[in-house]
Amino acid sequence: MTREQATKKLKALKELAEKGVGGEKEGARRLYEKLKNKYGISEEELRQEPKDPQEKQFDGDTLFQAATAEIMLKAEQEECDACPGHYGQKECESCGTYENIQRLCLQLETLSRKRTGGKNVL
């Protein structure tokens, strides 16, 4: 049994030890303590929310890229909103601001997928 599997099982056993009926409460409590000691898992570790194994932390360079793209996207959207035309009209397709918005959205999506192992979270 892996540590992750043991943690899952311990959480279920703890719930059964707290909410079970009769002998199942005591049996769950004993097994809970036995597994907790065997795998060296603390109460604090059991209270923590599980992390998405696919999600990675941004490194400094990627975080800088994402923040810069987000700031630039906001500025481009403000410029687009100030335009007398309406976003999405035919003339928008030849507008540099419209192209920049599309490029920045794609860049942010790519960075997001890199962080989440291919899943889109935007």
C-alpha positions in Angstrom: 0.0 0.0 0.0 1.4 3.4 -1.0 1.5 6.3 1.5 -1.3 8.0 -0.5 -3.5 4.9 -0.4 -2.8 4.7 3.4 -3.8 8.3 3.9 -7.0 7.7 2.0 -7.8 4.6 4.0 -6.9 6.4 7.3 -9.3 9.2 6.5 -12.1 6.7 5.9 -11.2 4.7 9.1 -11.2 7.9 11.1 -14.7 8.8 9.9 -15.9 5.3 10.6 -14.4 5.5 14.1 -16.2 8.7 14.8 -19.6 7.9 13.1 -19.8 4.1 13.2 -22.1 2.0 15.3 -21.1 -0.4 18.1 -18.1 -2.6 17.5 -17.3 -1.1 14.1 -16.3 2.1 15.9 -13.8 0.3 18.1 -12.4 -1.9 15.3 -12.0 1.2 13.0 -10.2 3.1 15.8 -7.8 0.2 16.4 -7.0 -0.3 12.7 -6.7 3.5 12.3 -4.0 3.7 15.0 -2.2 0.7 13.7 -2.0 2.0 10.1 -1.2 5.6 11.3 1.8 4.2 13.3 2.9 1.8 10.5 3.1 4.5 7.9 4.2 7.3 10.2 1.3 9.6 9.1 0.5 12.4 11.5 -3.0 13.8 12.4 -1.9 17.1 10.7 -1.1 15.4 7.5 -4.5 13.7 7.5 -6.2 17.1 7.9 -4.5 18.6 4.9 -6.4 18.8 1.6 -5.0 16.4 -1.1 -3.0 18.1 -3.8 -3.7 17.6 -7.4 -0.8 15.4 -8.5 -1.0 16.9 -12.0 -0.7 20.5 -10.8 2.8 21.8 -10.6 4.0 25.1 -9.1 5.0 27.7 -11.5 8.8 28.3 -11.5 9.9 31.9 -11.3 10.3 32.4 -15.1 6.9 30.9 -15.9 5.2 32.9 -13.2 6.8 36.1 -14.6 5.6 35.2 -18.1 2.1 34.5 -16.9 1.9 37.8 -14.8 3.3 39.8 -17.7 0.9 38.3 -20.2 -2.0 38.9 -17.8 -1.0 42.6 -17.4 -0.6 43.0 -21.1 -4.0 41.3 -21.8 -5.7 43.7 -19.4 -4.2 46.7 -21.1 -5.2 45.4 -24.6 -8.8 44.7 -23.4 -9.1 48.2 -22.0 -7.9 49.6 -25.4 -10.4 47.3 -27.1 -13.2 48.5 -24.8 -12.4 52.1 -25.6 -12.7 51.5 -29.3 -15.9 52.9 -31.0 -16.2 49.6 -32.8 -17.7 46.5 -31.1 -15.5 43.5 -30.2 -16.0 40.7 -32.6 -17.1 42.7 -35.6 -15.6 42.1 -39.1 -13.3 45.1 -38.8 -11.9 43.8 -35.4 -10.3 40.8 -37.2 -7.8 43.2 -38.9 -7.1 45.2 -35.7 -3.8 44.7 -34.0 -5.4 45.0 -30.5 -7.8 42.1 -31.4 -4.8 40.0 -32.6 -2.8 40.8 -29.4 -5.8 39.7 -27.3 -6.0 36.4 -29.1 -2.3 35.8 -28.9 -2.1 36.7 -25.1 -5.1 34.4 -24.4 -3.4 31.6 -26.2 -0.1 32.2 -24.3 -2.0 32.2 -20.9 -3.8 28.9 -21.9 -0.4 27.3 -22.9 1.2 28.3 -19.6 -1.9 27.0 -17.7 -1.7 23.7 -19.5 2.0 23.4 -18.7 1.3 23.8 -15.0 -1.6 21.3 -14.9 -0.1 18.6 -17.1 -2.2 19.3 -20.1 -5.6 19.9 -18.5 -7.1 23.3 -19.2 -8.1 25.1 -16.0 -8.9 28.6 -17.5 
